[in-house]
Amino acid sequence: MLTQGNSKHALALRRWFTFEKIVEAMVAMETYHMNLDKLLTVTRQVCHIDDIEELTAMLNFYHDLGVIVKHGHTVVLQAQWLIDLFKQLLTLRPFDEVVRSDQL
């Protein structure tokens, strides 16, 4: 039996799945991070989520799942991109090794 409460939850789930599709589309266009305010604007326009509590709950949910990484006013839309970025930073060769290999 579909009650009003169930239909509200069904609509919320649909909006949240739409958010997942938005994130996938942005990552496909090589947008890997975004300012939180801009993401909230896009989410309001496309997912039709106007309730700030629902927006916050949704972002926290996807952050807890590891789908996004939310820190301060920045949202990383693909966690693997951030991991790869850190790997590049941590595996840089020391300057003197770079200079010596260029002199050969």
Biopython code that builds the backbone (N, CA, C, O; Angstrom):
import numpy as np
from Bio.PDB.StructureBuilder import StructureBuilder

atoms = [
    (1, "MET", "N", (0.837, -1.183, 0.000)),
    (1, "MET", "CA", (0.000, 0.000, 0.000)),
    (1, "MET", "C", (0.879, 1.243, 0.000)),
    (1, "MET", "O", (1.756, 1.372, 0.855)),
    (2, "LEU", "N", (0.672, 2.131, -0.909)),
    (2, "LEU", "CA", (1.465, 3.350, -1.030)),
    (2, "LEU", "C", (0.814, 4.456, -0.213)),
    (2, "LEU", "O", (-0.286, 4.917, -0.520)),
    (3, "THR", "N", (1.514, 4.865, 0.828)),
    (3, "THR", "CA", (1.006, 5.951, 1.665)),
    (3, "THR", "C", (1.724, 7.227, 1.304)),
    (3, "THR", "O", (2.674, 7.226, 0.522)),
    (4, "GLN", "N", (1.256, 8.320, 1.886)),
    (4, "GLN", "CA", (1.886, 9.611, 1.602)),
    (4, "GLN", "C", (3.339, 9.609, 2.057)),
    (4, "GLN", "O", (4.199, 10.164, 1.375)),
    (5, "GLY", "N", (3.622, 8.994, 3.197)),
    (5, "GLY", "CA", (5.008, 8.913, 3.693)),
    (5, "GLY", "C", (5.891, 8.122, 2.757)),
    (5, "GLY", "O", (7.035, 8.501, 2.504)),
    (6, "ASN", "N", (5.359, 7.006, 2.232)),
    (6, "ASN", "CA", (6.129, 6.193, 1.299)),
    (6, "ASN", "C", (6.389, 6.934, -0.005)),
    (6, "ASN", "O", (7.472, 6.830, -0.580)),
    (7, "SER", "N", (5.392, 7.682, -0.469)),
    (7, "SER", "CA", (5.590, 8.411, -1.720)),
    (7, "SER", "C", (6.629, 9.517, -1.550)),
    (7, "SER", "O", (7.370, 9.820, -2.485)),
    (8, "LYS", "N", (6.687, 10.122, -0.363)),
    (8, "LYS", "CA", (7.722, 11.133, -0.104)),
    (8, "LYS", "C", (9.104, 10.499, -0.143)),
    (8, "LYS", "O", (10.046, 11.070, -0.693)),
    (9, "HIS", "N", (9.217, 9.309, 0.450)),
    (9, "HIS", "CA", (10.508, 8.616, 0.430)),
    (9, "HIS", "C", (10.887, 8.203, -0.984)),
    (9, "HIS", "O", (12.056, 8.268, -1.361)),
    (10, "ALA", "N", (9.909, 7.781, -1.760)),
    (10, "ALA", "CA", (10.167, 7.390, -3.145)),
    (10, "ALA", "C", (10.650, 8.584, -3.958)),
    (10, "ALA", "O", (11.563, 8.454, -4.773)),
    (11, "LEU", "N", (10.043, 9.740, -3.740)),
    (11, "LEU", "CA", (10.482, 10.950, -4.443)),
    (11, "LEU", "C", (11.887, 11.354, -4.022)),
    (11, "LEU", "O", (12.697, 11.765, -4.853)),
    (12, "ALA", "N", (12.175, 11.237, -2.727)),
    (12, "ALA", "CA", (13.510, 11.571, -2.240)),
    (12, "ALA", "C", (14.546, 10.636, -2.856)),
    (12, "ALA", "O", (15.614, 11.084, -3.273)),
    (13, "LEU", "N", (14.241, 9.349, -2.917)),
    (13, "LEU", "CA", (15.163, 8.399, -3.538)),
    (13, "LEU", "C", (15.405, 8.731, -4.993)),
    (13, "LEU", "O", (16.536, 8.660, -5.475)),
    (14, "ARG", "N", (14.344, 9.093, -5.695)),
    (14, "ARG", "CA", (14.489, 9.473, -7.110)),
    (14, "ARG", "C", (15.403, 10.689, -7.253)),
    (14, "ARG", "O", (16.243, 10.733, -8.152)),
    (15, "ARG", "N", (15.241, 11.683, -6.363)),
    (15, "ARG", "CA", (16.089, 12.879, -6.411)),
    (15, "ARG", "C", (17.544, 12.511, -6.122)),
    (15, "ARG", "O", (18.463, 13.026, -6.758)),
    (16, "TRP", "N", (17.740, 11.621, -5.162)),
    (16, "TRP", "CA", (19.103, 11.223, -4.808)),
    (16, "TRP", "C", (19.752, 10.437, -5.947)),
    (16, "TRP", "O", (20.939, 10.618, -6.221)),
    (17, "PHE", "N", (19.003, 9.581, -6.604)),
    (17, "PHE", "CA", (19.554, 8.860, -7.759)),
    (17, "PHE", "C", (19.872, 9.825, -8.894)),
    (17, "PHE", "O", (20.839, 9.625, -9.629)),
    (18, "THR", "N", (19.070, 10.861, -9.036)),
    (18, "THR", "CA", (19.364, 11.893, -10.030)),
    (18, "THR", "C", (20.684, 12.572, -9.694)),
    (18, "THR", "O", (21.468, 12.876, -10.593)),
    (19, "PHE", "N", (20.940, 12.815, -8.414)),
    (19, "PHE", "CA", (22.215, 13.397, -7.992)),
    (19, "PHE", "C", (23.371, 12.494, -8.412)),
    (19, "PHE", "O", (24.387, 12.982, -8.906)),
    (20, "GLU", "N", (23.227, 11.183, -8.220)),
    (20, "GLU", "CA", (24.273, 10.253, -8.641)),
    (20, "GLU", "C", (24.549, 10.399, -10.135)),
    (20, "GLU", "O", (25.704, 10.401, -10.562)),
    (21, "LYS", "N", (23.483, 10.522, -10.924)),
    (21, "LYS", "CA", (23.641, 10.678, -12.374)),
    (21, "LYS", "C", (24.338, 11.996, -12.722)),
    (21, "LYS", "O", (25.136, 12.056, -13.657)),
    (22, "ILE", "N", (24.029, 13.045, -11.964)),
    (22, "ILE", "CA", (24.695, 14.338, -12.178)),
    (22, "ILE", "C", (26.190, 14.201, -11.931)),
    (22, "ILE", "O", (27.007, 14.661, -12.729)),
    (23, "VAL", "N", (26.536, 13.569, -10.830)),
    (23, "VAL", "CA", (27.954, 13.384, -10.495)),
    (23, "VAL", "C", (28.643, 12.565, -11.586)),
    (23, "VAL", "O", (29.737, 12.920, -12.024)),
    (24, "GLU", "N", (28.018, 11.478, -12.027)),
    (24, "GLU", "CA", (28.593, 10.656, -13.094)),
    (24, "GLU", "C", (28.795, 11.467, -14.373)),
    (24, "GLU", "O", (29.820, 11.326, -15.041)),
    (25, "ALA", "N", (27.831, 12.307, -14.714)),
    (25, "ALA", "CA", (27.931, 13.121, -15.931)),
    (25, "ALA", "C", (29.059, 14.145, -15.817)),
    (25, "ALA", "O", (29.798, 14.366, -16.777)),
    (26, "MET", "N", (29.194, 14.768, -14.652)),
    (26, "MET", "CA", (30.266, 15.753, -14.479)),
    (26, "MET", "C", (31.636, 15.086, -14.538)),
    (26, "MET", "O", (32.569, 15.632, -15.127)),
    (27, "VAL", "N", (31.761, 13.915, -13.933)),
    (27, "VAL", "CA", (33.031, 13.185, -13.986)),
    (27, "VAL", "C", (33.323, 12.763, -15.422)),
    (27, "VAL", "O", (34.475, 12.809, -15.853)),
    (28, "ALA", "N", (32.309, 12.359, -16.158)),
    (28, "ALA", "CA", (32.497, 11.995, -17.572)),
    (28, "ALA", "C", (33.002, 13.186, -18.380)),
    (28, "ALA", "O", (33.709, 13.009, -19.372)),
    (29, "MET", "N", (32.641, 14.400, -17.960)),
    (29, "MET", "CA", (33.117, 15.610, -18.633)),
    (29, "MET", "C", (34.403, 16.131, -17.989)),
    (29, "MET", "O", (34.803, 17.273, -18.218)),
    (30, "GLU", "N", (35.052, 15.275, -17.175)),
    (30, "GLU", "CA", (36.320, 15.564, -16.506)),
    (30, "GLU", "C", (36.232, 16.727, -15.529)),
    (30, "GLU", "O", (37.190, 17.481, -15.363)),
    (31, "THR", "N", (35.088, 16.867, -14.889)),
    (31, "THR", "CA", (34.932, 17.802, -13.773)),
    (31, "THR", "C", (35.027, 16.952, -12.512)),
    (31, "THR", "O", (34.097, 16.221, -12.173)),
    (32, "TYR", "N", (36.162, 17.054, -11.821)),
    (32, "TYR", "CA", (36.422, 16.163, -10.697)),
    (32, "TYR", "C", (36.205, 16.817, -9.343)),
    (32, "TYR", "O", (36.134, 16.127, -8.326)),
    (33, "HIS", "N", (36.099, 18.128, -9.317)),
    (33, "HIS", "CA", (35.844, 18.818, -8.055)),
    (33, "HIS", "C", (35.023, 20.061, -8.343)),
    (33, "HIS", "O", (34.990, 20.567, -9.465)),
    (34, "MET", "N", (34.359, 20.541, -7.292)),
    (34, "MET", "CA", (33.473, 21.682, -7.479)),
    (34, "MET", "C", (33.303, 22.397, -6.149)),
    (34, "MET", "O", (33.357, 21.783, -5.083)),
    (35, "ASN", "N", (33.100, 23.693, -6.231)),
    (35, "ASN", "CA", (32.771, 24.480, -5.059)),
    (35, "ASN", "C", (31.415, 24.024, -4.534)),
    (35, "ASN", "O", (30.498, 23.765, -5.314)),
    (36, "LEU", "N", (31.289, 23.927, -3.223)),
    (36, "LEU", "CA", (30.053, 23.439, -2.611)),
    (36, "LEU", "C", (28.845, 24.277, -3.015)),
    (36, "LEU", "O", (27.785, 23.722, -3.303)),
    (37, "ASP", "N", (28.982, 25.590, -3.044)),
    (37, "ASP", "CA", (27.851, 26.454, -3.411)),
    (37, "ASP", "C", (27.388, 26.192, -4.845)),
    (37, "ASP", "O", (26.188, 26.164, -5.117)),
    (38, "LYS", "N", (28.336, 26.000, -5.759)),
    (38, "LYS", "CA", (27.970, 25.727, -7.150)),
    (38, "LYS", "C", (27.279, 24.366, -7.257)),
    (38, "LYS", "O", (26.299, 24.221, -7.987)),
    (39, "LEU", "N", (27.792, 23.372, -6.528)),
    (39, "LEU", "CA", (27.166, 22.055, -6.550)),
    (39, "LEU", "C", (25.755, 22.115, -5.975)),
    (39, "LEU", "O", (24.847, 21.462, -6.489)),
    (40, "LEU", "N", (25.567, 22.892, -4.916)),
    (40, "LEU", "CA", (24.234, 23.036, -4.336)),
    (40, "LEU", "C", (23.274, 23.685, -5.326)),
    (40, "LEU", "O", (22.111, 23.291, -5.416)),
    (41, "THR", "N", (23.755, 24.672, -6.067)),
    (41, "THR", "CA", (22.924, 25.324, -7.086)),
    (41, "THR", "C", (22.510, 24.325, -8.167)),
    (41, "THR", "O", (21.340, 24.260, -8.544)),
    (42, "VAL", "N", (23.466, 23.555, -8.657)),
    (42, "VAL", "CA", (23.165, 22.552, -9.687)),
    (42, "VAL", "C", (22.187, 21.519, -9.136)),
    (42, "VAL", "O", (21.244, 21.122, -9.821)),
    (43, "THR", "N", (22.415, 21.091, -7.908)),
    (43, "THR", "CA", (21.552, 20.082, -7.293)),
    (43, "THR", "C", (20.123, 20.605, -7.123)),
    (43, "THR", "O", (19.155, 19.882, -7.356)),
    (44, "ARG", "N", (20.008, 21.847, -6.723)),
    (44, "ARG", "CA", (18.659, 22.435, -6.581)),
    (44, "ARG", "C", (17.948, 22.504, -7.927)),
    (44, "ARG", "O", (16.758, 22.203, -8.021)),
    (45, "GLN", "N", (18.671, 22.898, -8.962)),
    (45, "GLN", "CA", (18.053, 23.072, -10.277)),
    (45, "GLN", "C", (17.685, 21.743, -10.921)),
    (45, "GLN", "O", (16.599, 21.608, -11.485)),
    (46, "VAL", "N", (18.567, 20.775, -10.845)),
    (46, "VAL", "CA", (18.359, 19.521, -11.563)),
    (46, "VAL", "C", (17.590, 18.495, -10.724)),
    (46, "VAL", "O", (16.700, 17.815, -11.235)),
    (47, "CYS", "N", (17.930, 18.385, -9.445)),
    (47, "CYS", "CA", (17.285, 17.379, -8.586)),
    (47, "CYS", "C", (16.023, 17.915, -7.917)),
    (47, "CYS", "O", (15.236, 17.150, -7.361)),
    (48, "HIS", "N", (15.840, 19.206, -7.971)),
    (48, "HIS", "CA", (14.672, 19.855, -7.358)),
    (48, "HIS", "C", (14.620, 19.621, -5.855)),
    (48, "HIS", "O", (13.562, 19.345, -5.288)),
    (49, "ILE", "N", (15.785, 19.736, -5.221)),
    (49, "ILE", "CA", (15.865, 19.617, -3.767)),
    (49, "ILE", "C", (16.042, 21.023, -3.211)),
    (49, "ILE", "O", (17.094, 21.639, -3.382)),
    (50, "ASP", "N", (15.028, 21.516, -2.559)),
    (50, "ASP", "CA", (15.079, 22.866, -1.991)),
    (50, "ASP", "C", (15.317, 22.857, -0.490)),
    (50, "ASP", "O", (15.706, 23.872, 0.088)),
    (51, "ASP", "N", (15.087, 21.723, 0.135)),
    (51, "ASP", "CA", (15.239, 21.598, 1.584)),
    (51, "ASP", "C", (16.719, 21.441, 1.924)),
    (51, "ASP", "O", (17.344, 20.453, 1.536)),
    (52, "ILE", "N", (17.277, 22.401, 2.642)),
    (52, "ILE", "CA", (18.703, 22.385, 2.972)),
    (52, "ILE", "C", (19.054, 21.180, 3.838)),
    (52, "ILE", "O", (20.165, 20.658, 3.751)),
    (53, "GLU", "N", (18.113, 20.735, 4.676)),
    (53, "GLU", "CA", (18.367, 19.547, 5.495)),
    (53, "GLU", "C", (18.497, 18.300, 4.630)),
    (53, "GLU", "O", (19.344, 17.446, 4.892)),
    (54, "GLU", "N", (17.661, 18.193, 3.603)),
    (54, "GLU", "CA", (17.769, 17.050, 2.697)),
    (54, "GLU", "C", (19.062, 17.119, 1.898)),
    (54, "GLU", "O", (19.731, 16.102, 1.712)),
    (55, "LEU", "N", (19.420, 18.306, 1.426)),
    (55, "LEU", "CA", (20.686, 18.467, 0.696)),
    (55, "LEU", "C", (21.866, 18.048, 1.559)),
    (55, "LEU", "O", (22.745, 17.314, 1.109)),
    (56, "THR", "N", (21.879, 18.516, 2.797)),
    (56, "THR", "CA", (22.973, 18.185, 3.711)),
    (56, "THR", "C", (23.012, 16.688, 3.983)),
    (56, "THR", "O", (24.081, 16.078, 3.962)),
    (57, "ALA", "N", (21.852, 16.096, 4.236)),
    (57, "ALA", "CA", (21.789, 14.653, 4.494)),
    (57, "ALA", "C", (22.283, 13.859, 3.289)),
    (57, "ALA", "O", (23.015, 12.880, 3.440)),
    (58, "MET", "N", (21.883, 14.284, 2.099)),
    (58, "MET", "CA", (22.288, 13.589, 0.889)),
    (58, "MET", "C", (23.802, 13.681, 0.680)),
    (58, "MET", "O", (24.458, 12.677, 0.401)),
    (59, "LEU", "N", (24.348, 14.883, 0.817)),
    (59, "LEU", "CA", (25.792, 15.040, 0.641)),
    (59, "LEU", "C", (26.568, 14.249, 1.685)),
    (59, "LEU", "O", (27.584, 13.633, 1.363)),
    (60, "ASN", "N", (26.105, 14.259, 2.925)),
    (60, "ASN", "CA", (26.770, 13.487, 3.979)),
    (60, "ASN", "C", (26.678, 11.989, 3.697)),
    (60, "ASN", "O", (27.635, 11.252, 3.932)),
    (61, "PHE", "N", (25.530, 11.540, 3.194)),
    (61, "PHE", "CA", (25.342, 10.130, 2.863)),
    (61, "PHE", "C", (26.335, 9.695, 1.794)),
    (61, "PHE", "O", (27.019, 8.684, 1.955)),
    (62, "TYR", "N", (26.416, 10.447, 0.707)),
    (62, "TYR", "CA", (27.330, 10.080, -0.372)),
    (62, "TYR", "C", (28.792, 10.246, 0.043)),
    (62, "TYR", "O", (29.661, 9.524, -0.446)),
    (63, "HIS", "N", (29.066, 11.190, 0.940)),
    (63, "HIS", "CA", (30.420, 11.323, 1.488)),
    (63, "HIS", "C", (30.765, 10.086, 2.319)),
    (63, "HIS", "O", (31.853, 9.526, 2.179)),
    (64, "ASP", "N", (29.843, 9.660, 3.180)),
    (64, "ASP", "CA", (30.077, 8.475, 4.015)),
    (64, "ASP", "C", (30.262, 7.211, 3.186)),
    (64, "ASP", "O", (31.012, 6.316, 3.576)),
    (65, "LEU", "N", (29.578, 7.134, 2.037)),
    (65, "LEU", "CA", (29.746, 5.989, 1.136)),
    (65, "LEU", "C", (31.060, 6.047, 0.362)),
    (65, "LEU", "O", (31.503, 5.035, -0.182)),
    (66, "GLY", "N", (31.682, 7.218, 0.309)),
    (66, "GLY", "CA", (32.915, 7.379, -0.450)),
    (66, "GLY", "C", (32.686, 7.743, -1.902)),
    (66, "GLY", "O", (33.622, 7.740, -2.701)),
    (67, "VAL", "N", (31.455, 8.056, -2.247)),
    (67, "VAL", "CA", (31.146, 8.454, -3.626)),
    (67, "VAL", "C", (31.723, 9.832, -3.909)),
    (67, "VAL", "O", (32.302, 10.067, -4.969)),
    (68, "ILE", "N", (31.562, 10.741, -2.953)),
    (68, "ILE", "CA", (32.146, 12.083, -3.037)),
    (68, "ILE", "C", (32.997, 12.301, -1.799)),
    (68, "ILE", "O", (32.894, 11.559, -0.823)),
    (69, "VAL", "N", (33.836, 13.321, -1.848)),
    (69, "VAL", "CA", (34.611, 13.734, -0.683)),
    (69, "VAL", "C", (34.281, 15.198, -0.453)),
    (69, "VAL", "O", (34.580, 16.057, -1.283)),
    (70, "LYS", "N", (33.668, 15.466, 0.674)),
    (70, "LYS", "CA", (33.271, 16.838, 1.005)),
    (70, "LYS", "C", (34.187, 17.336, 2.111)),
    (70, "LYS", "O", (34.291, 16.730, 3.178)),
    (71, "HIS", "N", (34.848, 18.449, 1.833)),
    (71, "HIS", "CA", (35.732, 19.049, 2.828)),
    (71, "HIS", "C", (35.620, 20.567, 2.710)),
    (71, "HIS", "O", (35.958, 21.147, 1.678)),
    (72, "GLY", "N", (35.150, 21.190, 3.761)),
    (72, "GLY", "CA", (34.982, 22.636, 3.727)),
    (72, "GLY", "C", (34.014, 23.026, 2.634)),
    (72, "GLY", "O", (32.883, 22.540, 2.595)),
    (73, "HIS", "N", (34.449, 23.899, 1.749)),
    (73, "HIS", "CA", (33.596, 24.360, 0.654)),
    (73, "HIS", "C", (33.947, 23.695, -0.674)),
    (73, "HIS", "O", (33.588, 24.193, -1.740)),
    (74, "THR", "N", (34.649, 22.569, -0.599)),
    (74, "THR", "CA", (35.038, 21.847, -1.806)),
    (74, "THR", "C", (34.446, 20.451, -1.772)),
    (74, "THR", "O", (34.438, 19.788, -0.735)),
    (75, "VAL", "N", (33.953, 20.017, -2.919)),
    (75, "VAL", "CA", (33.438, 18.659, -3.052)),
    (75, "VAL", "C", (34.198, 17.987, -4.194)),
    (75, "VAL", "O", (34.193, 18.469, -5.327)),
    (76, "VAL", "N", (34.846, 16.875, -3.880)),
    (76, "VAL", "CA", (35.514, 16.063, -4.896)),
    (76, "VAL", "C", (34.484, 15.065, -5.393)),
    (76, "VAL", "O", (33.913, 14.308, -4.607)),
    (77, "LEU", "N", (34.248, 15.063, -6.692)),
    (77, "LEU", "CA", (33.179, 14.262, -7.276)),
    (77, "LEU", "C", (33.605, 12.832, -7.585)),
    (77, "LEU", "O", (32.762, 11.969, -7.833)),
    (78, "GLN", "N", (34.899, 12.582, -7.571)),
    (78, "GLN", "CA", (35.395, 11.220, -7.786)),
    (78, "GLN", "C", (36.567, 10.992, -6.834)),
    (78, "GLN", "O", (37.640, 11.569, -7.007)),
    (79, "ALA", "N", (36.354, 10.161, -5.845)),
    (79, "ALA", "CA", (37.370, 9.920, -4.826)),
    (79, "ALA", "C", (38.661, 9.386, -5.441)),
    (79, "ALA", "O", (39.748, 9.744, -4.987)),
    (80, "GLN", "N", (38.566, 8.540, -6.461)),
    (80, "GLN", "CA", (39.760, 7.981, -7.087)),
    (80, "GLN", "C", (40.633, 9.072, -7.700)),
    (80, "GLN", "O", (41.858, 8.952, -7.698)),
    (81, "TRP", "N", (40.027, 10.124, -8.218)),
    (81, "TRP", "CA", (40.800, 11.242, -8.767)),
    (81, "TRP", "C", (41.664, 11.861, -7.671)),
    (81, "TRP", "O", (42.833, 12.172, -7.898)),
    (82, "LEU", "N", (41.090, 12.038, -6.488)),
    (82, "LEU", "CA", (41.834, 12.616, -5.370)),
    (82, "LEU", "C", (42.959, 11.684, -4.931)),
    (82, "LEU", "O", (44.065, 12.139, -4.638)),
    (83, "ILE", "N", (42.684, 10.397, -4.884)),
    (83, "ILE", "CA", (43.713, 9.414, -4.524)),
    (83, "ILE", "C", (44.860, 9.462, -5.522)),
    (83, "ILE", "O", (46.027, 9.468, -5.129)),
    (84, "ASP", "N", (44.538, 9.497, -6.807)),
    (84, "ASP", "CA", (45.573, 9.571, -7.846)),
    (84, "ASP", "C", (46.388, 10.855, -7.729)),
    (84, "ASP", "O", (47.599, 10.849, -7.947)),
    (85, "LEU", "N", (45.724, 11.951, -7.388)),
    (85, "LEU", "CA", (46.419, 13.223, -7.216)),
    (85, "LEU", "C", (47.414, 13.138, -6.057)),
    (85, "LEU", "O", (48.555, 13.584, -6.175)),
    (86, "PHE", "N", (46.978, 12.572, -4.959)),
    (86, "PHE", "CA", (47.884, 12.397, -3.814)),
    (86, "PHE", "C", (49.044, 11.472, -4.162)),
    (86, "PHE", "O", (50.173, 11.708, -3.733)),
    (87, "LYS", "N", (48.777, 10.423, -4.933)),
    (87, "LYS", "CA", (49.860, 9.519, -5.334)),
    (87, "LYS", "C", (50.905, 10.272, -6.152)),
    (87, "LYS", "O", (52.104, 10.056, -5.971)),
    (88, "GLN", "N", (50.467, 11.147, -7.043)),
    (88, "GLN", "CA", (51.414, 11.915, -7.848)),
    (88, "GLN", "C", (52.251, 12.836, -6.972)),
    (88, "GLN", "O", (53.454, 12.982, -7.187)),
    (89, "LEU", "N", (51.617, 13.452, -5.991)),
    (89, "LEU", "CA", (52.348, 14.352, -5.108)),
    (89, "LEU", "C", (53.358, 13.609, -4.247)),
    (89, "LEU", "O", (54.450, 14.113, -3.982)),
    (90, "LEU", "N", (52.994, 12.420, -3.815)),
    (90, "LEU", "CA", (53.852, 11.671, -2.913)),
    (90, "LEU", "C", (54.963, 10.914, -3.619)),
    (90, "LEU", "O", (55.924, 10.494, -2.975)),
    (91, "THR", "N", (54.852, 10.732, -4.923)),
    (91, "THR", "CA", (55.860, 9.959, -5.637)),
    (91, "THR", "C", (56.733, 10.832, -6.537)),
    (91, "THR", "O", (57.378, 10.316, -7.449)),
    (92, "LEU", "N", (56.765, 12.125, -6.302)),
    (92, "LEU", "CA", (57.652, 12.992, -7.075)),
    (92, "LEU", "C", (59.095, 12.663, -6.736)),
    (92, "LEU", "O", (59.450, 12.469, -5.574)),
    (93, "ARG", "N", (59.910, 12.604, -7.765)),
    (93, "ARG", "CA", (61.327, 12.344, -7.529)),
    (93, "ARG", "C", (61.967, 13.584, -6.922)),
    (93, "ARG", "O", (61.559, 14.706, -7.222)),
    (94, "PRO", "N", (62.960, 13.388, -6.080)),
    (94, "PRO", "CA", (63.678, 14.535, -5.505)),
    (94, "PRO", "C", (64.305, 15.383, -6.616)),
    (94, "PRO", "O", (64.648, 14.876, -7.684)),
    (95, "PHE", "N", (64.445, 16.662, -6.346)),
    (95, "PHE", "CA", (64.957, 17.616, -7.328)),
    (95, "PHE", "C", (66.327, 17.210, -7.862)),
    (95, "PHE", "O", (66.567, 17.284, -9.067)),
    (96, "ASP", "N", (67.228, 16.780, -6.977)),
    (96, "ASP", "CA", (68.585, 16.439, -7.435)),
    (96, "ASP", "C", (68.573, 15.239, -8.381)),
    (96, "ASP", "O", (69.433, 15.166, -9.259)),
    (97, "GLU", "N", (67.649, 14.307, -8.243)),
    (97, "GLU", "CA", (67.547, 13.192, -9.184)),
    (97, "GLU", "C", (67.060, 13.682, -10.546)),
    (97, "GLU", "O", (67.523, 13.194, -11.577)),
    (98, "VAL", "N", (66.155, 14.615, -10.563)),
    (98, "VAL", "CA", (65.639, 15.163, -11.819)),
    (98, "VAL", "C", (66.746, 15.910, -12.550)),
    (98, "VAL", "O", (66.898, 15.754, -13.762)),
    (99, "VAL", "N", (67.521, 16.720, -11.833)),
    (99, "VAL", "CA", (68.605, 17.486, -12.437)),
    (99, "VAL", "C", (69.654, 16.546, -12.993)),
    (99, "VAL", "O", (70.115, 16.754, -14.116)),
    (100, "ARG", "N", (70.052, 15.516, -12.254)),
    (100, "ARG", "CA", (71.073, 14.580, -12.726)),
    (100, "ARG", "C", (70.622, 13.824, -13.986)),
    (100, "ARG", "O", (71.422, 13.614, -14.897)),
    (101, "SER", "N", (69.350, 13.417, -14.041)),
    (101, "SER", "CA", (68.891, 12.677, -15.219)),
    (101, "SER", "C", (68.795, 13.583, -16.444)),
    (101, "SER", "O", (68.938, 13.108, -17.571)),
    (102, "ASP", "N", (68.553, 14.896, -16.241)),
    (102, "ASP", "CA", (68.496, 15.835, -17.366)),
    (102, "ASP", "C", (69.889, 16.129, -17.911)),
    (102, "ASP", "O", (70.021, 16.514, -19.073)),
    (103, "GLN", "N", (70.912, 15.959, -17.112)),
    (103, "GLN", "CA", (72.275, 16.276, -17.550)),
    (103, "GLN", "C", (72.889, 15.147, -18.354)),
    (103, "GLN", "O", (73.931, 15.340, -18.979)),
    (104, "LEU", "N", (72.273, 13.976, -18.356)),
    (104, "LEU", "CA", (72.830, 12.837, -19.089)),
    (104, "LEU", "C", (72.630, 12.940, -20.560)),
    (104, "LEU", "O", (73.048, 12.051, -21.303)),
]
sb = StructureBuilder()
sb.init_structure("model")
sb.init_model(0)
sb.init_chain("A")
sb.init_seg("    ")
for serial, (resi, resn, name, xyz) in enumerate(atoms, 1):
    if name == "N":
        sb.init_residue(resn, " ", resi, " ")
    sb.init_atom(name, np.array(xyz, "f"), 0.0, 1.0, " ", f" {name:<3s}", serial, name[0])
structure = sb.get_structure()
